[in-house]
Amino acid sequence: MSEILQRNLAVIAQRWPDVAQRLSAENVESIPAQLIEGRQSTLSIGGIQLTSRHDRLGEAQTQAKSLPTDSPAVHLYGTGLGDLQRVLLGEHSLKALHVHILNGALFSLVLQLLEQDDWLSDPRVNLAYADARSEIQLPFFALPAELVLADDSSARIRDRLVSEVHVGFNNQAFAADTPDNARLLEQGRALLQGDTDVAALFGTQPGRDVFVIATGPSLQQHLPRLLITSNSTNRPLIICVDTAYVPLRNQGITPDVVVSIDHRITPRHLPAEGSAHIALVYVPGQEAGMLEAWQGPRYVGYSTSPLYARLREEIPRATLHVAGSVIHPAVDLAVKMGASRITLFGADFAFPGGKTHTGWQDGDLGPALSVAKHWVRDGRGNKVKTQLNFRSYLIELERFIARHPQVTFLNTSRDGALIAGAHFDPDWTAP
């Protein structure tokens, strides 16, 4: 053991013995590190530089400027080479710096090579593995290289960090002042004024079992039994997302409520024929002609997006939770209607079995399977292909479930992503 590693580990062992024990067991040989020289030097891990090789201090100072200056505590995800830690600790107003290890083997390698005991000894520092918590902490800075290099044990936290970093960019599409968004809202104004407030549905199904049906590949295996259940006496209330409507209809299954939020939904997804006894719940921005053709009752509400700020003042309507996917308002509607138990079908947030959706061709509803470069754990603990936005949708559903402990959430397939807080329904889920 090198003298540098001894000094670094001695500090960690004294302050955080559990962390030291885990670091000592890490396989440093698994890290394919190379020294990269510039005006300074850094480490490259599989072609990914941990820091700048020219001006590490300048890079760290730029990173530090992105954090709020008045926050007494900051969370740093990733350990890097210690540069950002030192810059942040140079701010005397900082009361606590929480450093979360995203890759234990990588940090162990750095501890062998470079002095880190200076910032590790600072009483304001707390050191822990990122997977010690199930949720990210704010305010934070996530070192970009280590978002890529995070080990598998940190994957759930990494996914949350990436999702949070992307929020600002994703929300740009919903700016209220863009011509396209203004046009979409204006062309549906007359319907918005005449359609029923979605609040009329709230509290109408107290204690009811509700099926919320999405369009993931695992829905296919349940369609025959769902048909039998849908025709039974005292069946659960069935709420489906817009893209699940056609696959259900083709199977002979009639939902009670369809939920739609995406302006890209067309009559191909929501054909009006045979919809007389089905409620449609939507948010403004849908194509007015398609909505007007719907034969059943229509209910409208808003999300909390600034896109609807002016409309909310002019035409008040209730709010549904929307966080990127139509499954969020579908589940929120079920809760607000009074559901005591919600069973999820086709809520895969992934591409199990090499398919993207039930009832649609690969690429019909979004990117094709071939472009899926990311993964989540499925219900058996295996990695299954997904895409970044699906991971964000999963995270927001998990957060929603955590905020509603009074409702039992059940999942019906182990093939898709594991959903924290949703137990597997033994009556519907295969081993």
N, C-alpha and C positions, 0 to 999 in steps of 0.2 A: 504494500500500500504506500503510495507516494506521500511525501510530507504535506503537499497541498491537500490531497484528499483527506488525510488525517485531521488537518485543522478544520476543514469544512465540515466533515462528519462529526467532529467533536462538538461543534456548536449546535448542529442539528440534533444530535443525540441528547444533549443537555436540555434543549428547549422543546423538542418535539420527538420524543423517543420512538413513537409509533412510525413516524415518517422515516426516521433513520433506519429502522429495521426493514421497512419496505424497500427503501432505496438500496440497501445492502444486498437485497435479493434480486435486484434488476439485472438483466442480461445486457451489459454494455456492448458486448461483441455483436449484438443484433443491430447496432447503429452504424451504417456505412458512412462514416465521417471522413471528410477530406479538409485539409487546411487550404484556404483560399487567400491569396495575397493580393493586395492593392496598395493604396497609400497606408492602409492598416491591414489587419487580417481578420478572418472570421472562419467559421466552420460551414461546410456545405454537406448536407445530408441527402444523399440521392439526388443531387442537383439543386437542392433548395437551400439557399443561404439563410443562416439564422439571423444575420444582421447585415448592415452595410459593410463592405470591405474597404471603404474609403473614409468614412466619417461616422463612426459608431455613436459618438457623443451627439453630433448634430442630429442624427436620425432619432435618437432617444429624446432629445429636446423637442423635436417636432411632434413625436408621439405624445409626449406629456402635455403639449399645448391643446390637444384635443379633449382633455379631461377638464371637468369643472374646477375652477381654482378655489371655490369656496367650500368644497366638500371636505369634511374632516377625515373621511375614510375612502380609500380607493381599492378596487379589486383588480389585480393583474393576473390574467390567464396566460400561462406560459412563463418560462424562466429565462429564456434567452442566454445571454452571456453576462447578465447582471447590470447592463447599462441603464435600462429604464428604471430599475429599482433605485439605483444611485441618484438619478436625476430627480425622481419623485421624492426621495427622502431628503433631498437638498432643500425642499420646501418646508420651512419650519412650521407652517400652519397645518401640515398634515399630521393627523393624530394616529392613524392606523393604515398600514399597507398590508393587504391580504394577498399573498402570492399563492396561486393555484397551479399545481404541477399538471401539465397536460400530457407529458411524456416522461415517465420516470426513468427509463433507460437513458434517454438523452440528457436529462438533468444530472444523472449519475456520471455520465461521461464528462460533462462540463465541470463537475466537482473534482474530477481527477486532474483536469488540465489547467484550471484557472482559480485564482483566489476569489472566493465568494463570501468568506467569513466576515468581511466588513459589513455588508448589508444584512447578512443573516444574524449578526449580533445586535443590530439595532432593535431596541425594545418595542418600537412601533410596528415591527414586522411580525406577521403570523404566516406560517407556512403549512400548507396542506395539499393533499392530492385533490384534483378537481372533482373526482368522483365521490368525494366525501359528502357532497351535497347533491340533491336531486334537481336543483334549480340554480340558475345563474344569479349573481348578486350585482347590484348597481351602486354607483357608477363603475364601469369597468373599461379596461383596455385589453384587447386580445392580441397578442403578438402574431402577426400574419403568418409567419413561417410555421408556427406551432399549431395554427388552425389546420394546416395541411398535415403536419407530422404527429398530431395527437394520436395516442395509442388507443386501442379498442376499448379499454376500460373507461376512457374519457369521452367516448363517442357521443353519448347523450348530451353531455354538457357542451361539447364542441358543436353539435347540431343547433343547440339553443343559442350559442354565441353567433354562429353564422346567420341564423334567422334574424337575430336582433340587429346585427350589422347591416342587413339588407333592408330593414324596414323602411328607411327613408327613401331608398331608391324605388322600392316596390310601390310606395304610396304616391309617387310622382304621376302614375297613370290615373289617379283619382283626384287630381287637382281640379278645383271647382272652376277655374278660369280658362280652361282650354276650350276652343271652339267645338270640338267633337263632343265633349262632355256636356257643354251647355245645350247643344242641339238635341242630344239624347234625352236630357231632362225636360226640355221644352216640348218635344213631340209627344210626351206622355202626360203632360200637365192636366189635360181634360179628364183622363182616366183617373189620375191621382185624386182629383177633386171629387169624383163621383164614387170611387170604390171604397169599400168598407175598411175602416181602421182595423189592422190586425189585432189590436187590443180586444176586439169583440170575441176573439177566440180564447183569450187568456182566462184561465180558471174554469174552463168549460168541461174539463175531463179530470176531475180530482181523483187521485189514486189509481188512475188507469195505467195498464200496461201498454207501452207504445213500441212499435217496431219502427226504427229509422233505417231506411234502405238507401244505400249508396250504390255506386256502379263498379266497385272493384271486382277483379276476376273471381274472387271467392263467392260472389253472389250466385254464380251459375249453379253451383252444387246444391243450393237451397231452393231453387225455383220450383221444382215439383212439390216439395213439401209446403212451401209458402202458398201455393195454389190451394192445397187442401185446407190449410189453416185459414186462408182468407175467406173461404166459403163456409167456415164453421160458425156455430152459434157462439155469441160472446167472444168474438175474435178480438185481438188487440187492435188498437187504433194504428193504422198504417200511414206513416208519413214517408214520402220518398223525395229524393232530390230530382231535379229536372231530367238529368241524363239517364236516370233509372226508370223513368216513366214508360218509354217505349219497350225496353226489355220486359218489364212487368206486364204491360198490356199485351205483348205478343204471347205471353205465357197464360193469359187469361186472368191475371191478377189486377184487381181494381184498388188502387190506394184511396185513402180518405182525403189526403192532402198532398199536393205537390208544391215544393218550394223552389223558387228560381231567383237568381240574383245577377246572372251574367248577361250583359247586353249582346253577347255572341250567340245566345240561345235563339233558335229559329223554330218555325213550325215543324221542321224535320224532327226536332227533339220534343216539341210539345204540340203534336197534332190535336186539333180541337175536336175532331169527331169522337163521339162517345164520352165526352168529358162532362156531361150535364150534371152528374151527381158528385163531382170531384172538386174540392176547393183548391184554388190556386193562390198561393201566398208569394208576393214578389216585392222587390224594392224598385224605386223609380230608376229609369234608364233602360228598361226592357223595350223591345220594339212594340209600339202601340197597336199595330194591326194584329200582331200575334195575340196580344193580351185581349183585345176586343173580341177576337174570334172564340175565345175560351167560353164554353157553354155553361160551366158551373160558376159558383160564386167566387168573386175575387176579393182578396184582402191585401192591403198594402201597408208597409211599414218602412222605416229607415234603418240604416246602420248609423254608427256614431261618426262616420267619415265626414270631414269638412265639406265634401262634395254636396251634402244635403243641407248645409247650414242655412242657406236662404230659404229653401223650400220648407224646412221645419218651422220657420217663423210664419210663413204665409199659409201653409196647410199642415197643421199639426197632426202627426201620426205617431204611434208607438214605435219603439226601437227593438230590433232584434240584433243579437250578437253576430257580427260578421268579421271573420279574421282570415279572409282569402279564399275559403272554400265554401260551397253551398251547404256542406254538411254542418257547419257551425250554426247558421240560423235554423236549420232543420231540427237540430238537437235542442237549441234554445227555445224554439217554439214548443217542442214537446214538454220541456220543463215548465214553461210559462202556462201551458194548458193544464198542468197539474199532474203530470206523469210521476208515478212513484218508482217505476222501473222502465228503463229504456234498453232495448235490445238492438244492437247494431249489426247490420248485414252489409257486406261488401265494403266495409270501412277499412280498406287494406293499406292505403297510403304507400303502396308499393306495387311491383309487377310480379306477383307469384305465378309460377307455372309458365313463365315466358309470355304472359298476356298483359295488356294494359287495362282493359275494361271488359265488363260483361255486355254482350249485345252490340258491340261496336267494333269496327276493324281497327287494327293497329294504326294509330295516328289520327283517327277520326276526331278524338276529343282533346288532342294536344300532341306533345312530342311523341315520336315513335319510340318503341322499346330500345332501338339501336343507339339512341342518344343518352340512355340512362347510365350515368357514370358514378352514381352514389349508392349508398346502401343503408338499410336499417336492420335491426334484429327482428326476426319473425317470432311467432308464438312458441317456437321450439328452440329458440336461441341461435338460429342460423342466420347468416347474412342473406338478404334478399334485395334485388335491385330496386332503386327508386330514383327520384329526381329531387332537386333542392326544394321546389315549392311544395311537394308532397310532405317532405320532412317538416317544413314550417307548419303546414296544416295539422299534422299529427301533434306537434308541440302545443299548438293553440287548443286543440281538443283536449289534450291531457290537462292543460291548465284550467279549462272550463270544468272538466270533471272534478278536479281538486276543489274548485270553488262551490261545488254543489254536493256536499256529502250526504244530504238528505235523500238523494236519488240514487238508486242502484243502477249501475251501468254494466251491461253484459256484452261480450263479443262472441261471435259465432264461428270464427275460423282462426286457426293457428297459422294459416298460410301467409296472411298479410302481416303488417307491422304489429308488434306487441304494443298495446295501448295501455299505458300506466293508468291504474284506477278502474279499468274495466275488467271484470272477471270473465273467465270463459264459461259460457252457458253449457252445462253438461247435457242438456237436451238437444242442443244443436251442433255442438263442436266435436269434431272427430279428434281422436288422440293425436 
